[in-house]
Amino acid sequence: MCAFSVRDFYDGLAPDYHLIFRDWDTSMAHQATVLNEVVRQRLGTGPHTVLDCSCGIGTQAIGLALRGHEVVGSDLSPLAAARAAAEAAARGAHLPAAAADMRRLPFASSAFDIVVCADNSLLHLLTAQDVEAALLGMRRVLRDDGLLMITVRAYDEARTTRPTATPPQVTETPDGKVISFQLWHWHEDGEHYDLEHFQLVPEAGTWTVRHRRTTYWALTRAEVTQFAADAGFTDITWHSPDSTGFHQPVLTAHSERTESVSGALPCPGPP
């Protein structure tokens, strides 16, 4: 399968990622409130040690750190991870962040109470082998009965309807309105699609077009559940946007420690 580089996509998007939100700081605060409540219900108040293994520029990680959790970030994009650490510091939060592939997490076993993998990041992995490697790695770095939190797009209906675009998002900036939208190009298998991300940015009385491409595997909720179960997670529960206020369905699950996850699975190299 031909796929576009995930790292190149997010390296290119890192300086502009905040522009996909109407107000990034407001969104950070809202998402932290929602995720923190899910954590409280599943694991207790804390504070907890948290790994955000797809931290991007820090949208979830910064908010959780500002709520008192001890958060570490990692991301395939070194530019995104560096920005996450800098943005956290600018807001008075401590967020160590490093470039790392979620299929080969460079952290000690049982190091975290919680692993977060948000914003559909898991589904950049395009094969069962890669998804399994990532989930086994997440379980390895979780303590006994630690909490996994994954958020993904709701693809059950999309696999049938195959949408071709998303509505435009308009963000006000000091220089004018920035317009962001996506085009989706479905593969013949009906499961994978190439995403084209466009941003129209006002510049000197005209528009600059910023364009990036990446690929997703549109797994259904049942398929993600099965992957989590196969990796040894238990108490797998889905939380709908209607019940949480989060913009995507949230999967929570608990880890069980076994010798079979004492090390990460080998994987074929970064996307």
C-alpha positions in Angstrom: 0.0 0.0 0.0 1.3 3.4 -0.9 1.1 5.8 2.0 2.4 9.3 2.7 4.9 10.0 5.5 3.2 10.7 8.8 6.2 12.4 10.2 6.4 14.8 7.1 2.7 15.6 7.6 3.1 16.6 11.2 6.4 18.3 10.8 4.8 20.4 8.2 1.7 21.0 10.3 3.5 21.7 13.6 3.8 25.6 13.2 0.1 25.9 12.1 -1.6 23.1 14.1 -3.3 25.6 16.5 -5.0 27.2 13.5 -7.4 24.2 13.2 -9.1 25.3 16.4 -11.3 28.4 16.8 -9.4 29.1 20.1 -6.6 26.6 20.9 -6.3 27.5 24.6 -10.0 27.2 25.2 -10.0 23.9 23.4 -7.0 22.7 25.6 -8.9 23.6 28.7 -12.1 21.9 27.6 -10.4 18.7 26.6 -8.4 18.6 29.8 -11.7 19.0 31.8 -13.3 16.1 29.9 -10.4 13.7 29.9 -9.7 14.5 33.6 -13.3 13.5 34.5 -12.9 10.2 32.6 -9.7 9.6 34.5 -11.4 10.4 37.8 -14.1 7.9 37.1 -11.8 5.1 36.0 -8.7 5.6 38.1 -9.4 8.1 40.8 -8.5 11.7 41.3 -4.7 11.5 41.2 -2.5 13.3 40.4 -1.2 10.6 38.0 1.8 9.9 35.8 0.7 10.3 32.2 2.3 9.5 28.9 0.8 11.2 25.9 2.3 9.0 23.2 1.0 11.2 20.3 1.2 14.5 21.9 1.5 16.7 18.8 1.9 20.3 19.9 0.4 19.5 23.3 -3.3 19.9 23.0 -4.2 17.2 25.5 -0.8 17.0 27.4 -0.6 20.7 28.3 -4.1 20.8 29.7 -3.6 17.6 31.8 -0.3 19.0 33.1 -2.0 22.2 34.1 -4.4 20.1 36.1 -1.6 18.8 38.2 -0.8 15.5 36.5 2.9 14.6 35.8 2.8 14.4 32.0 5.5 13.2 29.5 4.9 13.7 25.8 6.2 11.9 22.8 5.4 12.2 19.1 6.7 10.9 15.8 7.3 14.5 14.8 10.3 16.1 16.5 9.0 19.6 15.5 5.6 19.0 17.1 7.2 17.5 20.3 9.5 20.5 20.6 6.7 22.9 20.2 4.6 21.0 22.8 7.4 21.5 25.4 7.8 25.2 24.5 4.1 25.9 24.6 3.7 24.2 28.0 6.6 26.2 29.4 5.0 29.4 28.1 1.8 28.5 30.1 3.6 27.6 33.3 3.5 23.8 32.9 6.3 21.3 32.8 6.1 18.9 29.9 9.2 16.9 28.9 8.6 15.8 25.3 10.6 13.8 22.8 10.4 12.4 19.3 9.4 8.7 19.4 7.5 6.2 17.4 4.5 4.8 19.3 5.4 1.3 18.2 8.7 1.6 19.9 8.2 3.7 23.0 11.5 4.5 24.7 10.2 4.3 28.3 10.6 1.9 31.1 8.1 -0.9 31.7 5.3 0.0 34.3 6.4 3.7 34.2 3.0 5.3 33.9 -0.4 5.3 35.4 -2.1 6.4 32.2 -1.3 6.3 28.5 -3.1 8.7 26.2 -3.3 8.3 22.4 -5.7 11.0 21.1 -6.9 12.6 18.0 -7.1 9.5 15.8 -3.3 9.1 16.0 -3.4 5.3 16.4 -5.1 5.0 13.0 -2.1 6.4 11.1 -0.8 2.8 11.6 -2.0 1.0 8.5 -1.5 -2.7 9.2 -2.5 -5.1 12.0 1.1 -5.7 12.9 1.7 -2.0 13.5 -1.4 -1.5 15.5 -0.6 -4.6 17.6 3.0 -3.3 18.2 1.7 0.1 19.4 -0.9 -1.3 21.8 1.5 -3.9 23.3 4.0 -1.1 23.8 1.4 1.0 25.5 0.5 -1.9 27.8 4.2 -2.5 28.6 4.8 1.1 29.8 1.6 1.0 32.0 1.6 -0.1 35.6 -0.6 -2.9 36.7 -4.2 -1.9 36.2 -3.1 1.3 34.5 -5.5 3.2 32.2 -5.3 3.4 28.5 -7.2 6.3 26.8 -7.5 6.3 23.0 -9.7 8.7 21.0 -10.5 8.0 17.3 -12.9 9.2 14.7 -16.3 7.4 14.5 -15.8 5.4 11.3 -18.6 2.8 11.5 -20.9 4.9 9.4 -18.1 6.5 7.3 -17.0 3.0 6.1 -20.4 2.8 4.4 -21.0 6.4 3.3 -17.3 7.2 2.4 -17.4 11.0 2.9 -15.1 12.9 0.6 -14.6 16.1 2.6 -15.0 17.8 5.9 -16.8 21.2 6.6 -14.4 24.2 6.6 -13.2 25.4 9.9 -12.7 29.2 10.2 -10.2 30.6 12.7 -9.9 34.3 13.5 -6.3 35.5 13.7 -4.7 39.0 14.0 -4.0 38.8 10.2 -7.5 37.7 9.3 -9.5 34.5 8.9 -7.7 31.1 8.3 -9.8 28.4 6.6 -9.0 24.7 7.1 -10.6 21.7 5.5 -9.9 18.2 4.4 -10.5 16.1 1.3 -10.7 12.3 1.7 -9.7 9.9 -1.1 -10.8 6.3 -0.2 -8.7 3.3 -1.3 -10.3 0.4 -3.2 -10.4 -1.7 0.0 -12.9 0.7 1.5 -10.9 0.8 4.8 -8.0 3.2 4.1 -8.1 6.7 2.8 -5.7 9.5 1.9 -6.4 12.7 3.6 -5.5 16.1 2.0 -5.3 18.9 4.6 -5.7 22.4 3.2 -5.2 25.7 5.0 -6.0 29.0 3.3 -4.0 31.7 5.1 -4.4 35.5 4.4 -1.2 37.1 3.3 -0.6 40.5 1.7 -4.1 40.9 0.4 -4.3 37.4 -1.1 -4.4 33.8 0.0 -1.5 31.4 0.6 -2.5 27.7 0.3 -0.8 25.2 2.7 -1.3 21.6 1.6 -0.3 18.3 3.3 -1.2 14.7 2.8 -1.4 11.6 5.0 -3.1 8.2 5.2 -5.5 6.7 7.7 -7.0 3.2 8.4 -10.7 3.8 9.2 -11.1 1.0 11.8 -14.6 0.5 13.2 -15.2 0.6 17.0 -15.5 -3.2 17.1 -12.1 -3.6 15.3 -10.3 -1.2 17.7 -11.9 -3.1 20.6 -10.6 -6.4 19.3 -7.1 -5.0 18.8 -7.1 -3.7 22.4 -8.4 -7.1 23.7 -5.8 -9.0 21.7 -3.1 -6.8 23.3 -4.3 -7.9 26.7 -6.4 -4.9 27.8 -9.4 -5.5 29.9 -12.6 -3.6 30.9 -12.7 -2.0 27.5 -15.3 0.7 27.4 -16.4 3.3 24.8 -17.5 6.8 25.9 -19.5 8.7 23.3 -19.2 12.4 22.6 -22.7 12.8 23.8 -21.7 11.5 27.3 -18.3 13.1 27.6 -18.4 16.3 25.6 -15.2 15.2 23.8 -15.1 15.6 20.0 -14.3 12.0 19.4 -15.4 8.6 20.9 -13.0 7.7 23.8 -11.9 4.2 24.5 -10.7 3.4 28.0 -9.2 0.1 29.1 -7.1 -1.3 31.9 -3.7 -3.1 31.6 -2.8 -6.5 33.1 0.9 -7.2 33.6 2.3 -10.4 32.0 5.8 -11.5 31.0 4.8 -11.5 27.4 4.9 -7.7 27.3 8.2 -7.2 29.0 9.5 -5.7 25.8 8.1 -4.0 22.7 7.4 -5.9 19.5 9.8 -5.2 16.6 8.4 -3.0 13.9 9.3 -2.3 10.3 10.4 1.3 10.8 8.7 4.7 11.3 5.9 5.8 9.0 
